[in-house]
Amino acid sequence: MNMRDHHDIPFAMPLLMAAVTGYIIGFVILSWIMKEHEEQILKNDQQNSMDDES
C-alpha cells in the first residue's frame, strides 16, 4: 500500500480511526467525570461525619 497516495487507503480506514479516536476521548472524559464525582462523594461523606460528631 502506497501511503503517499490517499486514494490507496481503504475507504473504511478514516471511519475506523474516527471511531477509535472517539472511543479513547470518551473514555478519558468519562474517567475524569467519575473521578470528580467520587472526590465529591468522599468530601460530602467527610463533611457529614464531622457534622454528626458535633
MARBA-3410 file (N, C-alpha, C, O; in Angstrom, 1 decimal):
54
0.9,-1.2,0.0,0.0,0.0,0.0,0.9,1.2,0.0,1.8,1.4,0.8 ~ 0.6,2.1,-0.9,1.4,3.4,-1.0,0.7,4.4,-0.2,-0.4,4.9,-0.5 ~ 1.3,4.8,1.0,0.6,5.7,1.9,0.7,7.2,1.4,0.0,8.0,1.9 ~ 1.5,7.4,0.4,1.6,8.8,-0.2,0.4,9.1,-1.0,0.0,10.3,-1.2 ~ -0.2,8.1,-1.6,-1.4,8.2,-2.5,-2.6,8.0,-1.6,-2.9,6.9,-1.2
-3.4,9.1,-1.3,-4.5,9.0,-0.5,-5.6,8.1,-1.1,-6.5,7.7,-0.3 ~ -5.6,7.9,-2.4,-6.6,7.0,-3.0,-6.3,5.6,-2.7,-7.2,4.7,-3.0 ~ -5.1,5.3,-2.2,-4.7,3.9,-2.0,-5.2,3.4,-0.6,-5.1,2.2,-0.3 ~ -5.6,4.3,0.3,-6.0,4.0,1.6,-7.4,3.4,1.5,-8.3,4.0,0.8 ~ -7.7,2.3,2.2,-9.1,1.7,2.2,-10.1,2.8,2.6,-9.8,3.6,3.5
-11.3,2.6,2.1,-12.4,3.6,2.4,-12.7,3.6,3.8,-13.0,4.7,4.4 ~ -12.8,2.5,4.5,-13.2,2.5,5.9,-12.2,2.9,6.9,-12.5,3.1,8.1 ~ -11.0,3.1,6.5,-9.9,3.4,7.4,-10.2,4.8,8.2,-10.0,4.8,9.4 ~ -10.6,5.9,7.5,-10.9,7.1,8.2,-12.1,6.9,9.2,-12.1,7.4,10.3 ~ -13.1,6.1,8.8,-14.2,5.9,9.7,-13.7,5.1,10.9,-14.2,5.3,12.0
-12.9,4.1,10.7,-12.4,3.3,11.8,-11.5,4.1,12.8,-11.7,4.0,14.0 ~ -10.7,5.0,12.2,-9.9,5.8,13.0,-10.7,6.8,13.8,-10.4,7.2,15.0 ~ -11.8,7.3,13.2,-12.7,8.3,13.9,-13.3,7.6,15.1,-13.5,8.1,16.1 ~ -13.8,6.3,14.9,-14.4,5.6,15.9,-13.5,5.3,17.1,-13.8,5.4,18.2 ~ -12.2,4.9,16.7,-11.2,4.6,17.8,-10.9,5.8,18.5,-10.8,5.8,19.8
-10.7,6.9,17.8,-10.3,8.2,18.5,-11.5,8.7,19.4,-11.3,9.1,20.5 ~ -12.7,8.6,18.9,-13.9,8.9,19.7,-14.0,8.1,20.9,-14.4,8.6,22.0 ~ -13.7,6.8,20.8,-13.8,5.9,22.0,-12.8,6.3,23.0,-13.1,6.4,24.2 ~ -11.6,6.6,22.6,-10.5,7.0,23.5,-10.8,8.3,24.2,-10.7,8.4,25.4 ~ -11.3,9.3,23.5,-11.6,10.6,24.0,-12.8,10.4,25.0,-12.8,11.0,26.1
-13.8,9.6,24.6,-14.9,9.4,25.5,-14.5,8.7,26.8,-15.0,9.1,27.9 ~ -13.7,7.7,26.7,-13.2,7.0,27.9,-12.5,7.9,28.8,-12.7,7.9,30.0 ~ -11.6,8.8,28.3,-10.9,9.7,29.1,-11.8,10.7,29.8,-11.7,11.0,31.0 ~ -12.8,11.2,29.1,-13.7,12.2,29.7,-14.6,11.6,30.7,-14.8,12.1,31.8 ~ -15.1,10.4,30.5,-15.9,9.7,31.5,-15.1,9.3,32.7,-15.6,9.4,33.8
-13.8,8.9,32.5,-12.9,8.6,33.7,-12.7,9.9,34.5,-12.8,9.8,35.7 ~ -12.5,11.0,33.9,-12.3,12.2,34.6,-13.6,12.6,35.4,-13.5,13.1,36.5 ~ -14.8,12.5,34.7,-16.0,12.8,35.4,-16.3,11.9,36.6,-16.7,12.4,37.6 ~ -16.0,10.6,36.4,-16.2,9.7,37.5,-15.2,10.0,38.7,-15.6,9.9,39.9 ~ -14.0,10.4,38.4,-13.0,10.7,39.4,-13.5,11.9,40.2,-13.5,12.0,41.4
-14.0,13.0,39.5,-14.5,14.2,40.1,-15.7,13.8,41.0,-15.9,14.3,42.1 ~ -16.6,12.9,40.5,-17.8,12.6,41.2,-17.4,11.8,42.5,-18.0,12.0,43.6 ~ -16.4,10.9,42.4,-16.0,10.1,43.6,-15.4,11.1,44.7,-15.6,10.9,45.9 ~ -14.6,12.0,44.2,-14.0,13.0,45.1,-15.1,13.8,45.8,-15.0,14.1,47.0 ~ -16.1,14.2,45.1,-17.2,15.0,45.7,-18.0,14.1,46.7,-18.3,14.6,47.8
-18.2,12.8,46.4,-18.8,12.0,47.4,-18.0,11.8,48.7,-18.5,11.9,49.8 ~ -16.7,11.6,48.5,-15.8,11.5,49.7,-15.8,12.8,50.5,-15.8,12.7,51.7 ~ -15.8,13.9,49.8,-15.8,15.2,50.5,-17.1,15.4,51.3,-17.1,15.8,52.4 ~ -18.2,15.0,50.7,-19.5,15.1,51.4,-19.6,14.1,52.6,-20.1,14.5,53.6 ~ -19.1,12.9,52.4,-19.1,11.9,53.5,-18.2,12.4,54.7,-18.7,12.3,55.8
-17.1,13.0,54.4,-16.3,13.6,55.5,-17.0,14.7,56.2,-16.9,14.8,57.4 ~ -17.6,15.6,55.4,-18.3,16.7,56.0,-19.5,16.2,56.8,-19.8,16.7,57.9 ~ -20.2,15.2,56.3,-21.4,14.7,57.1,-20.9,14.0,58.4,-21.6,14.1,59.4 ~ -19.8,13.3,58.3,-19.3,12.6,59.5,-18.8,13.7,60.6,-19.0,13.4,61.8 ~ -18.3,14.8,60.1,-17.9,15.9,61.0,-19.1,16.5,61.6,-19.1,16.9,62.8
-20.2,16.7,60.9,-21.4,17.2,61.4,-22.1,16.3,62.4,-22.6,16.8,63.4 ~ -22.0,15.0,62.2,-22.6,14.1,63.1,-21.9,14.1,64.5,-22.5,13.8,65.5 ~ -20.6,14.3,64.5,-19.8,14.3,65.7,-20.1,15.5,66.6,-20.0,15.5,67.8 ~ -20.5,16.6,65.9,-20.8,17.9,66.7,-22.1,17.8,67.5,-22.4,18.8,68.1
END
